[in-house]
Amino acid sequence: MSVPLAPLEEPRTGVLETIQNYIKRGSPLSWGTLEAGLDAALHQSGEGIDDRKFLLENILVFMSRLSPSSPLLSSLSTRVEHFLIDFLYKDLPHPPATFLGSVATVKTADDQNVGLRGFAWREADGSFNNSVMPHLGAAHQPYARSVAAAHVSPPSTLPDPGLVFDMLLKRKKDVDHPTGLSALFFAFANLIIHSLFRTSRDNSSINDTSSYLDLSPLYGVDAKEQETVRKFAGTGMLYEDTFADRRLLGMPPATPALLVVFNRNHNFIAKRILEIDEQNKYSKDLFPNDETARKRQDDEIFNRARLVNCGAFMQVIMRDYVGCILHMIPDGNPWHLRPLDEIRDSTHEIAPRGEGNVCSVEFNLLYRWHATTSSKDEKWLDGVFREFGDGVSSDNMTEQQFYQAAGRAIVSQSSGPTKTWTFGGLTRDPNTGRFQDNDLAHVLQSATADMAQAFRARGIPAAFKVIEILGIKEARSWGVCSLNEFRKFLGLKPYKSFAEWNPDPEVHLVAERLYHDIENMELYVGMQAEEARPSRPGSGLASGYTMSRSILADAVALIRGDRFLTIEYTPHNLTSWGYQDCETTNDNGSLGGMLTKLLFRALPNHYTPNSIYAHFPFMVPAHTHETMKKWANWTDTPTSIKTYNWDPPRALERIIEINDAAAVATILSDTVRFATPYDSYLSILTQNHGFYFGAGDSARNQRNGALIERVLFTKEKIAQHASFYYDQTTTLLAEKSFMASGSTTRTVDVVREVINCLPLHWITNRVVGLSLKTVDNPTGRHTEQELFGYLAVIFSYIYFNIEPVNSWFLEQHSNKAIKILHAEISEKIRTTPSSIFGTVKNLISHAGSSDLTALHELLHEAHGVDDSQDIVYNILGIIVNSATNWSRAMTHVIEFYLDSPDKDVIIGLSRGKSTAETEAVLVGYVREALRLNPPVAGVLREVARGQTAIVQGQTLRQDTRVYVNLKAALKADSIDNAAEVHPQRGRIPALSFVPGAHSSLNEEFSERTMAQVLRAVFSRKNLRRANGTSGRLATFDTAFHGTLQPMYLDWKAAVTPWPLSLVLQYDA
């Protein structure tokens, strides 16, 4: 029988041997370890740990090199190891926050399956917001209780609710809101409140809406209610101007009017998602013979559009609404809370996000802000109750009379389907189902001008008496905590006396007689009659102290707890375009506000781009004017009083669509009666100096045009320019293309790296010596993409500035771009000899000195003075009009022929000898591509002052805007074989306007340079598109005044008029 041997005990390692081991293996610590540790300490909760400092590796080395035989060092190694394991475990959430796959089957009212619902979409009733506890916060679930009421206060000891209202709550006089908040602010608050609270009539402990900011008043609280507003037509759209919650019909008209704005925003989003079709999966014909497929497509688009719309709703809350609550907007401060951010605490723990929310009874009571009702809305409400309450005033009604009157009022506006509901006396268009824009705008703008009332004791209108009595009774039936118990729950100091609660003796002495002890003060009454905070930085709502503290906690909990506003708030779920559409920037004229965009989108003809009513709709303009006077003292505030239009908005005339080819030709040729509408934008940019190609019909511009034509666009010069474009295209194709290892295929982004860059090199080499960063000039001032961006935003501001939603951004950024380019050109003028001839010689190269002399002499004569500013702005006019819009037209030519049956013919012409004949044929192909694939679908014109015109049977008076459909003229029946490519076809008059917003650039120059670029590109061997989406333009067509206009997507999926990328391949 063998006896197991005991393991031999290793001898302890002495200090000397430990040191010898460190010499062999290296020290556990190094300067790199210390540097990495310091970086982690500073950045782990912020921007993140720099993994290139090798913190993890250094910790592993540290543990491995500590002597295992030393008890002290071994213990230290174990502690570090435990820390590392804990740290790594906390890298990931446990359990996971969301999942892939599906959780339910979508059914229609007739119980037909439509498709599987993904975790990435909201359920109609708010369920599955928390994937592990699917009913948390769902509709038709009980309210939560935040605070257990421990204070003994028998119902028999509490004062009568009617007496409480009369003594502590009833309004005695009007007091304007101290921050100047408008009635529209509190109309929007109604949307938030009714999104979160809908107490069941059958069981007051049940909340019939979800506990999330999911716009349930618009979309409904469950699938049955949701179906009342959806079209199910395959587009994901809602019925026009509808919403699902009848309760809002009993609100002042501004509240349902705001909900209509969100309805229109949803439909805009759904339409855009279908147009863009990022994943190339939707059917534009909407499956006419396949109802199941149509419903499946409709469901997906609807749900994605809802996510985007709720994202916009969240941004309005955080930027416009909370911005006013925190007094940031009144202070001109764009700072805002960011509750969506991923946060790690000092222990590397992930702060919870998207774990759900349940509204509590305490917060149900908190969000009753009747004291802020404006005097105008108070009169409106009292009138409604008198009308439907048999003449009984609201403050004299019994509870039964109140319910009857409210029911009659709502039913009178909603007796039929949702698409027939109305409010505030508005009527629907019988053809479109929409409310009249004029009426809707009047409601919203009147609410912006209407001053809300202040939070205070004795501030609630008498019209709310029954509602307040019911609220007090409901709070008692729920057994809610006292005011002091709620304050303790929030970590606030409890009140010790009624005088501390409200120092006004007329209030606190009455309250003491009613409640006897401050500990007996009810939560609801206590919050309503509590002393209000003063309006000051950090406190713009100026509500009671307890209420103010609670609101911020609830706002963060609501947004941070919503999975669809945090973890699932991604470009994948919202679409890339939808995700960026929810973004906003501080330099948008609204200090980052989001509601401005929605107002412009819903009512584009009813707010000017700089209207104070659009940019700060939650503040009364007169009050905003006073507060904005302080902004001038703060250099970091990008706006001022002069920037805005302070007048009440007036509706613009509707733009008339001109689709008849003959009428199009007449308007474009009649420059006396039909003017270009760009002068107002040019005057802002140029301070009324000359701008070549600016106001195309002015005498001064025509003189400028003739002068510059002589210098740059003679026959000889155009031939030189065409040759330059060919050579430069060849050079850029060689420089910017690349090959994979071992491959003979060259790949190039022909739009970004070639077409968009060509005019920039022409400008630099042939027009004005801007400092362009190139291979030959690596220290240049501007990269190609940077300079293209400057010119694109200037051109867009002047010629594409049609929609007010983009105008502020374009004006601000084009002004910056103009200043940069103006300074560079002016610097060249200052550094040349004082001779006026020397100035022009420095600016315009590769031209004979006699031509330069003639140009400047004639400019000098035309303006009457030697005005260097006019020279600068005319040069700016050349480079702005010859760059980005030329590139867009050229891109359309290349794109058109890549898949054309004429491609082989063009390749043959491009590879053959270049002659006048072959060039003429290529010019013909350029014209035909622009005719059949025009980058510009139409142009704006307006009837000139003092003029009238009869077009398409309509009499147009001065200032009437018309949208001229170029496509109609380019494909008119009068053109032989209009749908076919015929390069021998002559020049069509309307084609002159295709490269630009008006006939701005020399036609021969455009055609001949484009022909040479076409030749250079199509001469590449085996030219073809790259595989996948990169080989296609990121483009889509959208209706603009009845005409389909091509638009493009930039690198972040934002819509732009400029094509930015098209990857081609060819054999080396």
HUURJO-V430898 format. One record per backbone hydrogen bond with DSSP energy under -1.0 kcal/mol. CO is the residue of the C=O (numbers start at 1). NH is the residue of the N-H. If there is no record, write none. Layout:
co: (CO & CO)
nh: (NH & NH)
//
This chain:
co: (14 & 15 & 16 & 17 & 18 & 19 & 20 & 21 & 22 & 30 & 31 & 32 & 33 & 34 & 35 & 36 & 37 & 38 & 39 & 40 & 43 & 43 & 49 & 50 & 51 & 54 & 55 & 56 & 57 & 58 & 59 & 60 & 61 & 70 & 71 & 72 & 73 & 74 & 75 & 76 & 77 & 78 & 79 & 80 & 81 & 82 & 83 & 84 & 85 & 86 & 88 & 89 & 101 & 104 & 106 & 108 & 112 & 115 & 117 & 118 & 123 & 125 & 133 & 134 & 135 & 137 & 141 & 144 & 154 & 155 & 160 & 161 & 162 & 163 & 164 & 165 & 165 & 168 & 169 & 175 & 177 & 180 & 181 & 182 & 183 & 184 & 185 & 186 & 188 & 189 & 190 & 191 & 192 & 193 & 198 & 203 & 205 & 206 & 207 & 207 & 212 & 215 & 215 & 216 & 217 & 217 & 222 & 223 & 225 & 226 & 229 & 237 & 239 & 245 & 246 & 247 & 248 & 252 & 253 & 254 & 255 & 256 & 257 & 258 & 259 & 260 & 261 & 262 & 263 & 264 & 265 & 266 & 267 & 268 & 269 & 270 & 271 & 272 & 273 & 277 & 283 & 287 & 290 & 291 & 292 & 293 & 294 & 295 & 296 & 297 & 298 & 299 & 300 & 301 & 302 & 303 & 304 & 305 & 306 & 307 & 308 & 309 & 310 & 311 & 312 & 313 & 314 & 315 & 316 & 316 & 317 & 320 & 321 & 322 & 323 & 323 & 324 & 325 & 325 & 326 & 328 & 329 & 338 & 343 & 345 & 349 & 359 & 360 & 361 & 362 & 363 & 369 & 370 & 372 & 374 & 375 & 376 & 377 & 378 & 379 & 380 & 381 & 382 & 383 & 384 & 385 & 386 & 389 & 393 & 394 & 398 & 399 & 400 & 401 & 402 & 403 & 404 & 405 & 406 & 407 & 408 & 410 & 413 & 417 & 418 & 423 & 429 & 434 & 436 & 437 & 438 & 439 & 440 & 441 & 442 & 443 & 444 & 445 & 447 & 447 & 450 & 452 & 458 & 460 & 461 & 462 & 464 & 465 & 466 & 467 & 468 & 469 & 470 & 471 & 472 & 473 & 474 & 475 & 482 & 483 & 484 & 485 & 486 & 487 & 488 & 497 & 498 & 501 & 504 & 504 & 505 & 507 & 508 & 509 & 510 & 511 & 512 & 515 & 517 & 518 & 521 & 522 & 523 & 524 & 525 & 531 & 536 & 539 & 543 & 544 & 545 & 546 & 547 & 548 & 549 & 550 & 551 & 552 & 553 & 554 & 555 & 556 & 557 & 560 & 561 & 562 & 563 & 568 & 570 & 571 & 575 & 576 & 577 & 580 & 590 & 594 & 595 & 596 & 597 & 598 & 599 & 603 & 605 & 608 & 610 & 611 & 612 & 616 & 618 & 620 & 621 & 622 & 623 & 624 & 627 & 630 & 631 & 634 & 640 & 641 & 645 & 656 & 658 & 660 & 661 & 662 & 663 & 664 & 665 & 666 & 669 & 670 & 673 & 675 & 678 & 679 & 680 & 681 & 682 & 683 & 686 & 691 & 694 & 695 & 698 & 699 & 700 & 701 & 702 & 703 & 704 & 705 & 706 & 708 & 709 & 714 & 715 & 716 & 717 & 718 & 719 & 720 & 721 & 722 & 723 & 724 & 725 & 726 & 727 & 728 & 729 & 730 & 731 & 732 & 733 & 738 & 740 & 744 & 746 & 747 & 748 & 748 & 749 & 750 & 751 & 754 & 757 & 758 & 759 & 760 & 761 & 762 & 763 & 763 & 768 & 770 & 771 & 777 & 777 & 782 & 783 & 784 & 785 & 786 & 787 & 788 & 789 & 790 & 791 & 792 & 793 & 794 & 795 & 796 & 800 & 803 & 806 & 807 & 808 & 809 & 810 & 811 & 812 & 813 & 814 & 815 & 816 & 817 & 818 & 819 & 820 & 821 & 822 & 823 & 824 & 825 & 826 & 827 & 829 & 835 & 836 & 837 & 838 & 839 & 840 & 848 & 849 & 850 & 851 & 852 & 853 & 854 & 855 & 856 & 857 & 858 & 859 & 860 & 865 & 867 & 868 & 869 & 870 & 871 & 872 & 873 & 874 & 875 & 876 & 877 & 878 & 883 & 884 & 885 & 886 & 887 & 888 & 889 & 890 & 891 & 892 & 893 & 894 & 900 & 902 & 903 & 904 & 905 & 906 & 907 & 908 & 915 & 916 & 917 & 918 & 919 & 920 & 921 & 922 & 923 & 924 & 925 & 926 & 927 & 928 & 929 & 937 & 937 & 939 & 941 & 942 & 943 & 944 & 949 & 951 & 954 & 956 & 957 & 960 & 961 & 962 & 963 & 964 & 964 & 966 & 967 & 972 & 975 & 977 & 982 & 988 & 989 & 990 & 991 & 998 & 1002 & 1003 & 1004 & 1005 & 1006 & 1007 & 1008 & 1009 & 1010 & 1011 & 1012 & 1013 & 1014 & 1017 & 1021 & 1024 & 1028 & 1029 & 1030 & 1033 & 1034 & 1036 & 1038 & 1040 & 1043 & 1045 & 1047 & 1048 & 1050 & 1054 & 1056 & 1062 & 1063 & 1064 & 1065 & 1066)
nh: (18 & 19 & 20 & 21 & 22 & 23 & 24 & 25 & 26 & 34 & 35 & 36 & 37 & 38 & 39 & 40 & 41 & 42 & 43 & 44 & 46 & 48 & 51 & 53 & 54 & 58 & 59 & 60 & 61 & 62 & 63 & 64 & 65 & 74 & 75 & 76 & 77 & 78 & 79 & 80 & 81 & 82 & 83 & 84 & 85 & 86 & 87 & 88 & 89 & 90 & 91 & 92 & 119 & 117 & 114 & 111 & 108 & 106 & 103 & 121 & 126 & 139 & 136 & 128 & 138 & 211 & 207 & 361 & 157 & 158 & 164 & 165 & 166 & 167 & 168 & 169 & 170 & 458 & 460 & 454 & 180 & 620 & 452 & 186 & 187 & 188 & 189 & 190 & 192 & 193 & 194 & 195 & 196 & 197 & 208 & 206 & 143 & 200 & 140 & 141 & 214 & 218 & 219 & 220 & 244 & 245 & 226 & 227 & 228 & 229 & 239 & 231 & 242 & 248 & 249 & 250 & 251 & 255 & 257 & 258 & 259 & 260 & 261 & 262 & 263 & 264 & 265 & 266 & 267 & 268 & 269 & 270 & 271 & 272 & 273 & 274 & 275 & 276 & 277 & 280 & 286 & 290 & 294 & 295 & 296 & 297 & 298 & 299 & 300 & 301 & 302 & 303 & 304 & 305 & 306 & 307 & 308 & 309 & 310 & 311 & 312 & 313 & 314 & 315 & 316 & 317 & 318 & 319 & 320 & 321 & 322 & 324 & 325 & 326 & 328 & 329 & 327 & 540 & 541 & 538 & 333 & 332 & 341 & 351 & 348 & 345 & 144 & 364 & 365 & 366 & 367 & 372 & 373 & 453 & 378 & 379 & 380 & 381 & 382 & 383 & 384 & 385 & 386 & 387 & 388 & 389 & 391 & 392 & 396 & 397 & 402 & 403 & 404 & 405 & 406 & 407 & 408 & 409 & 410 & 411 & 412 & 413 & 422 & 420 & 421 & 426 & 433 & 429 & 440 & 441 & 442 & 443 & 444 & 445 & 446 & 447 & 448 & 449 & 183 & 184 & 183 & 177 & 172 & 171 & 464 & 465 & 468 & 469 & 470 & 471 & 472 & 473 & 474 & 475 & 476 & 477 & 478 & 480 & 486 & 487 & 488 & 489 & 490 & 492 & 491 & 501 & 502 & 531 & 507 & 508 & 509 & 511 & 512 & 513 & 514 & 515 & 516 & 517 & 520 & 521 & 483 & 526 & 527 & 528 & 529 & 545 & 539 & 536 & 533 & 548 & 549 & 550 & 551 & 552 & 553 & 554 & 555 & 556 & 557 & 558 & 559 & 560 & 561 & 354 & 356 & 565 & 568 & 570 & 574 & 575 & 579 & 580 & 581 & 583 & 593 & 598 & 599 & 600 & 601 & 602 & 603 & 606 & 652 & 611 & 645 & 615 & 616 & 619 & 182 & 624 & 625 & 626 & 627 & 628 & 630 & 633 & 634 & 637 & 643 & 644 & 612 & 963 & 965 & 664 & 665 & 666 & 667 & 668 & 669 & 670 & 671 & 674 & 944 & 942 & 682 & 683 & 684 & 685 & 686 & 687 & 689 & 694 & 696 & 698 & 702 & 703 & 704 & 705 & 706 & 707 & 708 & 709 & 710 & 712 & 713 & 718 & 719 & 720 & 721 & 722 & 723 & 724 & 725 & 726 & 727 & 728 & 729 & 730 & 731 & 732 & 733 & 734 & 735 & 736 & 737 & 747 & 743 & 1068 & 1066 & 738 & 750 & 1064 & 753 & 755 & 756 & 758 & 761 & 762 & 763 & 764 & 765 & 766 & 767 & 768 & 770 & 772 & 782 & 774 & 780 & 773 & 787 & 788 & 789 & 790 & 791 & 792 & 793 & 794 & 795 & 796 & 797 & 798 & 799 & 800 & 802 & 806 & 810 & 811 & 812 & 813 & 814 & 815 & 816 & 817 & 818 & 819 & 820 & 821 & 822 & 823 & 824 & 825 & 826 & 827 & 828 & 829 & 830 & 831 & 832 & 839 & 840 & 841 & 842 & 843 & 844 & 852 & 853 & 854 & 855 & 856 & 857 & 858 & 859 & 860 & 861 & 862 & 863 & 864 & 867 & 871 & 872 & 873 & 874 & 875 & 876 & 877 & 878 & 879 & 880 & 881 & 882 & 887 & 888 & 889 & 890 & 891 & 892 & 893 & 894 & 895 & 896 & 897 & 898 & 903 & 906 & 907 & 908 & 909 & 910 & 911 & 912 & 919 & 920 & 921 & 922 & 923 & 924 & 925 & 926 & 927 & 928 & 929 & 930 & 931 & 932 & 933 & 966 & 967 & 964 & 962 & 675 & 959 & 947 & 956 & 954 & 951 & 949 & 960 & 943 & 656 & 941 & 658 & 939 & 966 & 970 & 971 & 975 & 978 & 980 & 985 & 991 & 992 & 993 & 994 & 1000 & 1006 & 1007 & 1008 & 1009 & 1010 & 1011 & 1012 & 1013 & 1014 & 1015 & 1016 & 1017 & 1018 & 1020 & 1067 & 1065 & 1031 & 1032 & 1063 & 1035 & 1049 & 1047 & 1045 & 1043 & 1040 & 1038 & 1036 & 1056 & 1053 & 1050 & 1048 & 750 & 1026 & 748 & 1024 & 746)
//
